[in-house]
Amino acid sequence: MGPTPLTPQSGQLFGYPLREHLKLNHPLIQLADLIDWDRVTAVCTKSFISGLGRPATSPRLIAGLLYLQHAFDLSDEDVVWGWVENPYWQVFTGETYLQTEVPIDPSSLTRWRQRLGEAGLEELLAATIAAGQRSGALRTSSLKTVIVDTTVSPKAVAHPTDSRLLERSREHLVKAAGECGLKLRQNYNRDAPRLAIQVGRYAHARQFKRMNKALRTLRSRVGRVWRDIDRQKEQVTGAARIKLDDLMARTKRILEQRAKDKNKLYALHAPEVECISKGKARTPYEFGVKVSITTTLKEGFVLGARSMPGNPYDGHTLPEALEQAAILADAPIHTAIVDKRYRGVEVPGIRVLRSGQRRGITKGLKAMIKRRSAIEPTIGHMKSEGKLGRNWLKGALGDAVHAILCGAGHNIRLLLRRLRRFYALIFTLLSWPSQNRYADEPALIQQN
């Protein structure tokens, strides 16, 4: 069923459209006219093929809210309630008349992200690239030369320590046993939390022998709870059994893993989290997922953003990143500029330039390689001004969706910044004759 038609509401802004009361040269209104909303609507409608129930929410409303959320680093609740207070946001999402009620429940954004998936949200990123070309901020010739780099999108998890992981596992096991009606011999609700706290205190005091002893005791307590549930789990059936088996499998991994092991579990609720080292002195290890970012050489527009689960070698991510950028930009890529971490990888049909490369490098190519570092502040802005600095979405799908939306949000910020500068320049030029007239008045007075 199609989206709900827009109808005027009595008593709201005297029945006149919003555009008659707002500044039409506002960047958000200008940007709304640049985006091809029909393309976005066609993509979103594919996920809602049903003739039953109430009419579906307007796809433009959802796409606009996702754009605003990642452009201004807002949560689901903040962007929905901010939409009610900001009439320019309402015009941007396709409203004709002022609305005074929230359009959707914030949890609807979660379901929309899941239904659209990675392919659907890539169309939102492609729409921002097309809007940049229409506005003149992105030239077609700039799509041929790109910069590719990888970063880490940290997951919203606490710093993993053995004591915390063990205590959280015990808490979830005790809770799951109560929900399944299993009676435990001991749950260690008093002893285990004290041991977890004591481990941290011993570590702070650098008393590592005592710390390891307390940690072994805590591990044995969690193991007793696990074995107690394992003896009784045959009594549980259905969906509860599947959930219990999954929790016990994760707890077993935490009980068995050691410091030097590979493929460790760093978060009980997020098994997809990986420990990634990028060689930073400030943060030697980050816990999240590796993300490949592709931008234009000159303007810094994001042409592609893709999560790379499994912490692969940077060079192995290059073909996928260039393929995504070429599809979304709808233009062939001729040159890709990368850093030294992509050494040893070639892409058929695309010239790959690396930092420090000397053989066959002309003066022009050297200038292009020197500009490779321009992607670093782009990634920094995506983390500080956008939402790339912390990922709150669940699962591997959440990682992929989050990376794409962060790229779309960065393009929206670039377009808004360009529109602000453009209209500020027009205002300055229009006011220039009057400023000159007032500046010449003292000289005219002296002549008279």
N, C-alpha and C positions, 0 to 999 in steps of 0.2 A: 504494500500500500504506500502511496506517495506521501510526501511531507505535508504537514498541516498548512493550509493556506493562511496568509497574513490578512487580518481584518482589523479595521480601526476600532479602538476601544473608547467608549464615551467618557468624557471628563478628563482625558489625558492630553495635555498640551493643546487644549481647545480643538482637538480633532485635526490639526494640521500635521503634515509629515515632518519627521525629524530633520530632514535636510533643509527645511525652510527656517529652522531655528539655530542651525549650527554653521560654523565656518566651513565652506566647501573646499577651501585650500588647506584644511588640516591634513597632515601626513597620512593618518589612518584612512580618511575618506578617499584621498587620492590613491592610496595603496589598494583599497577595496575595488577601485575601478580598473586597476592594472591586472588583478588576479583573474584567471579564467575559471570562474566558479562552476560553469557548466561542465568542465572537465572533471572537477572535483566531485560534483554531484553524480556524474555518470559512474565514477569509480565506487563511491560510497553506496549507491543504490544497489549494486550487485550483491552486497552483503545482507540485504533486507528484501528478499523476494518472498512475500507472504501476503495473502489476501485476507487474513484474519486479524482481529484485534483492532486497537486504536491506530490512527495514522502514525507513521514513523516520524521521528524527530527530523527537522530539516538538516540535511547533510552539510549545508553551508554553515549552520550554527555550530555543529560539532567541529568542523574543520577550522572555523574561525577561533573557537575557544582553544583548540590545540595550538594554533599559531600564537595566540596571545599568551598562553601559559608558558610556552618555551621561549618566547621572545623576552618576557619580563620575569622569568624565574619564579613562577607562582605554583602553588599546590592546586589540586582539583577544587577544593573548597574556596580558595581565594579567587580563582579566576571566575567561578560561577557567581559569587557574591559581588565581585568587582564589576561584573557585567551589568548588574542591576544599577550600580551607582554611576556608571560611565556611559553617557549616551553615544559617544563616539565609538565605543566598543560595540554597541547595539547596531549602529549603522554598518560597521565593518562586518558583522555577522549576518547582515541582510534584513534587519528589522526596518520597517517603514515608520512605525509609530512607537512612541515611548512605552516601554514595558516596566512595570513596577514589581513584578514577581520573578522569582528565579525561573529560568527556562527549563532546567532539568535538575535532577538530583546529581550531586557530584559523583556518585558511584557509577553513573551512566558513562562517564568518560572512560572508566576502566573497561566496561563491556565493549565500548566502541573500539578501543585500541586492540582488544583481543579479536574482535570480529574482522576488522580491517586487515590486521596482520602486517607483516613486513612489506608485502607487495602493495597493499593499499596505501600505506603511509609513504611509500616511496613516491607515489603520485603527488602527494602534498609537497614533497621536496622538489619534484620536477616542476610543479606549478610556480614555486618561488623563483626557480631559475628562469622560467619563461617570463615571469613578471619583471625580473631584472633586465631581460633583453628588451622588453617593451618600454621600460622607463629610460633606457639608454645607459643605465649603470653597468651593464654587462654587454660587451661587444661580442659578436659571433666569432670573430677571429681569436678572442681570448680563450675560447673553449678548446683550442687545439693544443695548448701547452698547459700542463697542470703540475701541481706539487702534491706529492703523496707522503704521508707520515703516519705513524701509529702513536697512540697514547693509551692510557688506562682510564677506564670509566669506573671509579670505585663504587662498590656496592654498599648499600646501607646496612653494614654489619659492624658489630663491635670488634675491636682488635682481638684476634684469636689467641687465646692462651689455653694450655692444657687444663688448668683448674676450672676456668669458666666453661669450656666445652663439656667437661665431665659433669659439672654441677647442673648445667642446662639439660643435659641428657637425662640425668636422674630425675629432675623435676618433670620433664615431659613423660618419662616412663611411669612415674607414680600417678600422674594425672590420667594417662591413658588407661592404666590398670583400674583406676576408680571408675572411669566411664564404661569400661567393659565388664565391670562387676567382679574383678579378680581381687582376692584377698591376699595381701602381701604379708610375709612374716615380719619384715622390718622395712620401713621406708626411709629411715635416716633423715627425717626432716629437720632434726636438731643438730645432728652430728656433722653431716656433709657440708652445710653452709659455713659452719665454723672452720672446717678444714680448708675450704676454698679461700676464705679470708686469710687464714694463717699462712697459706702458700704465698700469697701476695706480700704479706709482711716479711716473711723470711727472705723472699727474693729482693725486697727493698733493702733489707739489712745485709744482703750478700752472704747469708748463712745458707749455702746451697745444700749442704748435707741434710739439715733440718727440712729445707724446702722439699727435697726429693723424697724424704721419708713421709712427710705429710701428703705429698702427691701420690705416693704408692698406696697410702691408706685410703685416700679418696677414690683412687681407681678401683681398689678392692671393694669398696662400698657400692659403687655403681655396678660393678660386675655381679655382686650378689643380687641386686635388684633385677638385673637383666636375666640372670639364670632362674630367678624365682618366676618371672613372667614367662620365660621360655618353657618351663615345666607345665604351665597352666594354659598356654595360648590355644590348645586344642579346643577349649571350651568356647572360644570366640569364633563366630562365623560371619559371613557376609562382608559388607563394606568396612565394618569395624576391624575385621581380621586383616584386610589389605592395608589399612592405615597403620595398624599395629605392627605388621611385618615390615613395612617401610621404615617406621621409627626404630625398630630393633636392628635393622640392617645398618642404618646410619650410626646408631649407638655402638654397634660392634666395630665399625670402622674407627670410631674415636677411641675405643678401648684398646685396639690393636696397633694403631699408628704410633710411630716414634719420630724423634726429631729429624733424623736423616732420611726418612721415607719419602717417596714420591707419590703424587696423586693423593695427597692428604685432604681431609675434610676440614674446612676452615669455618663453616657455619652450619649449624644443625638444620636451620630452615632454608638454607640456600646452598645446596650441594654444588651448584655451578660456579661458585666463587673460586678463583684461582689466585695464587701468590705470584705476582709479576714484578720482576726487577728491571728498572729502566736506567740504572746507573746514576740516580740522583743522590747527592749527599744528604739532602734534607729528608727525603723519603726513600730510603733504599728499597723498600718493599711496599707494594700496593696490592690491595685485595679487591679484585673485581674482574673485569673482562677487558681484553685488548680490543681497541677500536681503531679502524683504519679510516683516516680522513683524507679526502681529495678536494683540493681547492684550485681556483684559477691562479695563474702566475701573477697577474697584475692587480685585479680587483679584490681578490681574497674571497670570492663567492664559493660556498660549499657545493660541490657537484656530486659528492658521494660520501656516505658515512655508513660503515658496516661493522657490526661486531664480529670478532674473530674468536670463537670459543676454542678452548684447548691450548691457549698461549702458543700459537705457531711462530716459527721464525718469520721475521718481518718480510724477508724477500719472498716467502711463499704466499703472502697475502696480496702481493702486487697485482697479479692477473685479475683476481676477483674485484679489487678496488677499481681498476681501470675499466673493467667491463661494466660495472654498475654506473660509473660516471659517464661513460659513453652512451648508455641507454637513457639515463635520466636527462642528460643535456641534449640528446638527439643530435649528436655531432661526433665525428670521428676524432680520436685523440692521436696526435702525431708525436708529441714529446712529453715524457714524464721525468720530473726532477725529484730525486730522492737523496737520502743521506747514506752514510757508509754502512748502515745496518742492512741495506738491501744488496750488499755485494754478492755477486755470483749468480744473479737472476736476470734473464732476458725475456722480453715479451715480444712475440712475433708481430711485425708490422709497426712497432712503436719504438722510438729511440729513447733509451733510458740514460739519463745523465746523473752521475753520482757526485757527491761532494768529494773534493780531493782528486778528481779524475784529471789527468794531464794529457794523455795521448789523444791526438786528434781534436783538441779543444781550441777553438778560435777565440778572438776577443769578444765576439757577441755571445758565444756559448758560455764563456767564462762569466760574463755579466748575468746570464740567466741562472747559472749554478750558484752564484753569489746571493741571488735573491731567494734561494731555497729556504733560508731561515725565516722568511716572511710568514710561513705557516705556523711558526711557534707562537707569536702573539694571537693568531686566530684561535688556536687551541686554548690559549690562556683566557681569551674573552668568552669562549664557549663554556669554560669551567667557572669563571667568576661572575659573568653576567647571565649566563644560561644555566642549564641544569646538568651539564656534563660532569660537574664536579662530584655529584653523588646521585646514584641511581636507586630509586625507591621501588621500581617495578619488579615483579616477581618472575623468576624463571629465565630460561634462555630466550624465550620470546620477548620478555620484558627488556632484556639487554639489547636485542636487535631493534625493537621499536624505539627504545630510548635514544639510541645513537642517531637514528634517522630524524626524529623530531628535534633533537638538539641542532642538527645541521639546518633544518628548516627554520628554527627559531633564530639562528645566527643570520641567515639570509634576510629574514624579516627585519631584524635590527639594522642591517646595512641599508636596506631600502628606505626605512623610516629616517635614518640619518641623512641619506642623500636628499630625500624630499624636504626635510627641514632646512638643509643648507640651500637648496634651490629656491624655496620661497622666501628665505631670509635675504638672499641675493636680489630677488625681484623687489622686495620691499625696500631695500637699500637704494636700488636704482630709481624706483619711483619717488622716493623722498629726497633724492639728490638735488634736483632743481630748487626745491624750497630751502634746503640747507645752504646752498650757494647764495640764494637771495638774502637770507638773514645774515650770512657771513659778510656780504658786501655792504650792508646798511651803514656800519660805522664809517667806512671809507667814503660813502656818498655824503654822509652828514658832514665830515670834515671838509669835503670839497665845496659844499654849499656855505 
